[in-house]
Amino acid sequence: MKTEILAPAGSLQSARAALLSGADAVYLGLKEFSARESADNFDAPSLANVTAFAHLLGAKVYVCLNTLVKDGELSAFFSSAVSAWNAGADGILVQDLFLGKALKERCPEMILHLSTQGGCNNLYGAQLAKDFGFSRVVLARETPLAEIKKIAAEMETEVFVQGALCTCFSGQCYFSSFAGNNSGNRGRCKQPCRKKYSVDRAGCEDFAYALSTSDLCAGERVNELISAGVCSLKIEGRLRRPEYVAAAVRYYRTLVDRAPSDEAFSHLKRAYNRGDYTRGLAFGQQSDFLSREVQGHIGEKVGTVSLRNGKYFCKSDYRAQRGDGFKILRGGREVGGAALESAAEDGFFLGAKPRLQAGDEVRLTTDTAGGEALLRFEKLRQIDVRVHIVAGELPAAVCGGFVFKGNAPVPAAVNAPLSEESICACFQKTDGLPFAPAVEAETQNAFLPKSALNEFRRNFYAALAEYLSPARTPVGNVSYEAAVLARSAGKRSAEIICGGRSSAEIVIYKPADYAKIDAPNCGKERFLYLPPLLLERDEAEIAPALAQFDGVYCEGYYGIPLARKYGKKLFAGAGCNLTNRVAVNGMCEAGADYFVLSHELSSREQQALSAEGAFVLAEGSIKVMELCYCPFSRTCADCDRRAFYAMTDEDGRKFPLRRYQIGGKCRFEVYNCVSLAGEAGIVSRLADSSASEALKNAGATRGHANRSML
């Protein structure tokens, strides 16, 4: 299978830039249900235009309907999916596994991809998605290469290779939601992870971008992904400019085609570069995974500052021009911006508001000429056209298996007959279609007025476009009429604990170290808490301890087949993001004994979904982020290995940071700065007294009880 380069398209301009730069496919969002709500996005007519244009180039278009869908939005969601499919979409990306299953049952012809927001990171999740009718899984960014290879052997896989990285495990970040009622799961993330924090750990006390990840750039290591069987290399960036999209596509095109890539990489760095890039968690955490000192675009280094004739000068091979932008770094930290004052033979003079020093790095962040050149590039579809215009015969034009003929025979020439050269010149014009034709012409004693020849050409290319990109047979409306399954007969108490004892009927135990699991001696039923990322080595570690528990509490869809395998009860956690009746009924039918409704819903919305076995998080510590990496850059030799830290923002709010170990590696959880205080439901309790006390002293929140997520 050919490896696909998949590019983002937040606007029509970005879609064209991606496709004309050589992308094999683009992904984009509609006005609703897009995980990038602030992108321009598309309506049905503009989507139809993009799909037609892409199909003429032999490329595909995937439509993202990958946000959480509330119960009252089901009709609009199904309508959007049908509209996107009828407009020519080649695949629909969905976050909610159960919504995807319902779509596939009602529209079997529809091609579905499980969004990275669905959190697939192991064979269990992939096999479940396949059973539910999905053709492809977009893997969680935390999935390591060994797991990618196993999943790729099972079904189509799509892997991120370029662009911004979410700090939290995909689909399970609630930081923006609880901090400002703007849910990342609804496409409205306000990126609190990109703000400054201090941590009460030696060397981390100063404010820095403690959670801000560098941009991903897999670079030459895409060859390892291709060897592992990955079918689609995905570029992130629906909120970035067309120049960036073009640069990223050109770079990965050179890598996949094994062409020289240095110049293309230079253009990419100048288009957008946060943190000088990281290879990503697929290849293990690197020391450059976080960009602690600089938050935004730092471009490409083109020289250093010196003084010449009392002015700031940068000696460089780069030929700067008006409109270029520069950023100055000193010791890895941003000093400020700079602009071109004048050019010299061996470099250029800079003007800057901050006082610069000799040796400061000069980074090019806006390459005016390079950006314009990227957008002028057009990788058109090569076609062979043969034109036959002979007196007394119907004019004909042929492209591959497509034959187009005129309506009337061509008249004989009286004076000057048509020449092959004039016919070829006419058919080089493609009327705005993305073709690069190689034209051959045959003519004999024929004459057509220039207007008639042009009309024949226009009609031919219009018919060829319809032949190469035919309209899809539309599917009809889709609906979901089933009511929520049987209502709850009564309330039961449940508590998530990290240690100690609990008086709850159902106890969910979160170990500090999964290699040393000792089930608590309390509760009528005991469940082992399993995190959203569960790798093969992690499963091998926890499997022997499952005999101590009645079931597993799992923060991902993979828990459904895993619980069946071990013959355990399933408590589906909040990470499954159950926000509508389709998902609730689906989880019940999948065999879950208990499940947690999304804690981004209001009390009224949760009550409407209260089937037998339903719980809500009602009291205690709210986990807002799951970090599948070390925020201390794996400085293991100097680590104090504490169980809890305090992460403080610039407003003085303290967020508990919990460490745990699984598979021999540390992971971390970020908790909200205040506790949840609601009505009856699951209690979440931290074991560390200082962390719990800090939350208690900071007050409490009712979360989304009164106001549902936006």
C-alpha positions, 0 to 999 in steps of 0.5 A, spaced: 500 500 500 502 506 498 504 511 504 499 517 504 501 524 506 495 527 510 495 534 511 491 539 515 486 544 511 483 549 516 481 553 510 480 553 502 487 556 501 490 551 506 486 545 502 489 548 495 496 549 498 496 542 501 493 538 495 498 542 490 504 541 494 503 533 493 499 531 499 495 524 498 489 527 502 487 532 506 483 532 513 478 538 515 472 540 519 465 542 518 462 548 522 460 543 527 463 538 531 470 539 529 475 539 534 478 545 531 472 550 532 476 556 531 479 554 524 475 557 518 472 550 516 467 548 511 460 548 509 457 543 504 458 547 498 465 549 499 466 541 502 463 539 495 468 544 491 474 541 495 472 534 494 471 535 487 478 538 486 482 533 490 479 527 486 481 530 480 488 530 483 487 523 485 487 525 492 482 524 498 478 528 503 477 526 510 472 530 514 472 531 522 466 530 526 471 528 532 468 532 538 463 530 543 456 530 542 451 531 547 444 528 547 440 534 544 445 534 538 444 527 535 440 529 530 445 534 527 451 530 528 447 524 524 445 530 519 452 533 518 455 526 517 450 524 511 451 531 508 459 530 509 459 523 505 454 526 500 459 531 498 464 526 497 468 525 503 472 519 503 472 518 510 469 521 516 473 521 523 469 520 529 471 520 537 465 517 539 466 509 538 459 508 539 456 513 535 461 511 529 458 504 530 451 507 529 453 510 523 456 504 520 449 500 522 445 505 518 450 507 512 454 501 511 457 504 505 460 510 509 468 509 511 469 511 518 476 513 522 477 513 529 479 519 531 486 520 535 481 523 540 478 516 541 485 514 545 486 508 541 493 505 543 493 498 543 491 492 540 484 491 544 482 498 542 484 497 534 480 490 534 474 493 538 474 499 533 474 494 527 469 490 530 464 496 530 465 498 523 471 502 523 476 502 517 482 506 520 484 508 527 488 514 528 493 512 533 494 516 540 500 520 539 503 516 545 503 510 542 510 507 541 513 504 535 512 496 537 505 497 539 504 501 532 507 495 528 502 490 532 496 495 530 498 496 523 498 488 522 490 488 524 488 494 520 489 501 517 493 506 522 494 513 521 500 516 525 502 523 527 508 525 524 508 533 524 505 539 528 503 541 535 503 535 540 497 535 546 500 535 553 495 530 555 493 524 553 488 525 547 481 526 548 482 526 556 484 533 557 479 537 562 484 542 564 481 548 559 474 545 561 474 546 568 479 552 568 474 556 563 468 552 561 471 551 554 472 544 552 478 541 548 473 535 547 468 540 544 474 543 539 474 550 544 481 548 548 484 555 551 491 551 552 492 552 559 498 547 558 502 553 554 502 557 560 507 558 565 508 554 572 513 553 577 513 546 581 516 545 588 522 540 585 529 542 585 531 546 579 523 547 577 522 553 582 522 558 577 516 559 572 517 556 565 512 553 560 513 546 564 507 543 560 508 546 553 511 540 548 515 542 543 512 541 536 513 534 533 517 532 527 518 525 526 523 527 520 527 521 517 524 516 522 518 516 518 521 510 514 521 506 521 513 508 521 513 506 514 516 499 515 512 498 521 506 498 516 503 505 517 499 507 511 498 514 513 503 520 515 499 525 518 501 533 519 497 537 524 495 544 523 488 546 521 490 553 525 496 554 521 497 558 515 497 555 508 505 556 507 506 552 513 501 546 510 505 547 503 512 547 507 510 540 511 507 537 505 513 538 501 518 536 506 514 529 507 514 528 500 521 529 499 522 524 505 517 519 502 520 519 495 527 519 498 529 525 495 534 531 498 530 534 504 535 539 507 532 545 503 525 543 504 526 542 512 529 549 512 522 552 509 519 548 514 522 550 520 521 557 517 514 556 517 513 554 524 517 551 529 516 550 536 522 548 541 526 546 535 522 539 534 522 533 538 521 526 534 515 524 539 513 519 544 513 513 538 520 513 539 521 514 546 521 520 550 527 525 548 530 531 552 527 536 547 520 533 548 518 540 552 519 547 550 520 550 557 523 556 555 520 558 549 512 558 547 512 560 540 515 559 533 522 560 533 524 559 526 531 557 523 537 560 526 540 564 520 546 567 524 548 571 531 548 578 533 554 583 532 556 590 532 558 593 525 558 601 525 554 602 531 548 598 529 546 590 530 549 586 524 547 579 522 553 575 518 549 570 514 548 567 507 541 568 508 539 574 503 534 578 507 528 582 504 523 587 506 517 583 510 521 578 513 521 577 521 526 575 526 526 573 533 532 573 538 534 568 543 539 569 548 541 562 552 535 559 549 530 564 551 526 569 547 529 576 547 524 579 542 523 580 535 527 584 530 526 587 523 530 588 517 533 595 516 538 594 510 541 588 507 549 587 506 553 583 501 555 578 507 548 579 511 544 584 514 542 590 519 537 589 524 532 594 528 530 591 535 526 594 541 530 590 546 537 591 547 541 586 543 548 583 545 553 580 541 552 572 540 545 573 541 541 568 536 538 571 530 532 566 528 528 567 521 521 566 523 518 569 516 521 568 510 517 572 505 520 570 498 520 562 501 513 563 503 511 566 496 515 560 492 511 555 496 504 557 494 506 558 487 508 551 487 503 546 483 504 539 483 498 538 477 495 531 475 499 529 469 494 527 463 495 524 456 490 528 451 489 526 444 485 530 440 482 528 433 479 534 428 478 531 421 474 534 416 467 531 415 468 527 422 466 528 429 471 532 433 474 527 439 478 528 445 481 522 448 484 521 455 485 514 458 479 510 457 475 517 457 472 519 450 469 525 448 466 527 441 462 533 439 455 534 436 456 536 429 462 534 423 467 538 422 467 543 416 472 542 411 477 548 411 476 553 405 483 557 406 487 556 412 486 549 415 487 548 423 494 546 425 496 541 430 500 546 433 494 551 434 490 545 437 495 543 442 496 550 444 489 550 445 488 544 449 494 546 454 489 551 457 485 547 462 480 552 465 482 552 472 482 544 473 489 541 476 491 538 470 498 538 466 496 535 459 501 532 454 497 533 448 497 530 441 493 532 435 491 529 429 488 534 424 486 534 416 483 539 412 479 541 418 477 548 420 473 551 426 473 558 429 477 559 435 471 560 439 468 553 437 475 550 438 475 553 445 468 551 447 470 544 445 476 544 449 472 547 455 466 542 454 471 536 454 475 538 460 468 539 464 466 532 462 473 529 464 472 532 470 466 529 472 468 523 469 474 523 474 470 525 480 463 523 479 458 525 484 456 520 489 450 517 490 447 520 496 445 516 502 438 518 506 437 521 513 440 517 519 436 517 526 437 514 532 430 513 536 432 508 542 431 511 549 436 510 554 436 503 557 433 501 564 433 507 569 437 506 575 434 502 581 438 505 586 444 508 588 451 505 590 457 508 593 463 508 589 470 511 591 477 512 587 483 511 592 490 511 591 491 508 598 488 507 605 481 504 606 474 506 604 467 505 606 464 505 599 461 499 597 465 499 590 472 501 591 477 503 585 484 502 587 489 506 583 496 504 585 503 508 586 506 502 582 503 497 578 509 492 579 507 492 587 499 492 587 496 490 593 488 490 593 485 494 599 481 490 604 475 494 603 469 494 599 464 489 597 467 490 590 474 492 588 476 494 581 483 495 579 484 502 576 487 502 569 490 508 565 488 510 558 495 508 555 496 501 556 501 497 553 503 490 552 508 490 557 503 494 562 498 488 561 504 483 563 505 487 569 498 487 572 495 481 569 498 477 575 494 482 580 487 481 577 486 475 581 485 480 587 480 484 584 473 483 582 474 487 575 477 493 572 476 500 572 478 502 565 479 509 562 479 507 555 474 503 550 480 498 550 477 495 557 471 492 553 475 486 550 480 486 556 475 485 561 472 479 557 479 476 556 480 476 563 473 474 565 472 481 570 467 486 571 468 492 567 467 499 570 468 504 564 471 510 566 470 517 565 475 517 559 470 513 555 467 520 555 459 518 555 455 524 553 449 521 549 444 515 549 448 512 543 454 511 547 450 509 554 446 504 550 452 502 547 456 501 553 451 497 556 450 493 550 458 492 550 457 488 557 459 494 562 457 493 569 458 500 571 460 506 567 462 514 569 458 519 565 462 525 562 463 530 568 463 535 563 455 534 563 451 538 567 447 535 572 440 535 568 444 532 562 447 526 566 440 525 570 437 524 563 442 518 561 442 515 568 441 508 566 442 502 570 450 502 572 451 509 571 455 513 576 458 521 576 464 524 579 461 528 584 466 529 590 473 530 591 479 530 586 478 532 579 484 529 574 484 534 569 490 531 565 494 524 564 501 525 562 504 519 559 511 522 559 516 525 565 515 533 565 522 533 568 525 531 562 527 524 565 532 527 569 532 520 573 539 521 577 537 527 580 529 525 581 527 525 588 521 520 586 516 524 590 509 521 589 506 528 589 508 535 587 505 542 587 504 545 580 503 553 581 500 558 576 502 565 575 495 567 579 498 562 585 493 557 584 496 550 586 495 544 582 497 537 585 501 533 580 501 525 582 506 520 580 505 513 578 509 507 575 507 502 570 511 498 566 517 500 569 516 508 567 513 514 571 507 517 568 503 523 572 496 526 573 494 533 574 489 535 578 484 541 578 486 546 583 480 545 587 476 539 589 469 537 586 463 538 591 457 535 588 451 530 590 452 523 591 456 519 586 463 517 585 468 520 590 475 521 588 481 521 594 488 523 593 492 519 598 497 524 600 495 529 605 498 535 603 495 535 596 488 533 599 489 539 604 491 544 599 485 542 595 480 543 601 483 549 603 483 552 596 475 551 596 471 547 592 467 547 585 461 544 583 464 543 576 459 543 570 453 541 575 450 547 573 453 549 567 455 544 561 461 544 557 461 549 551 
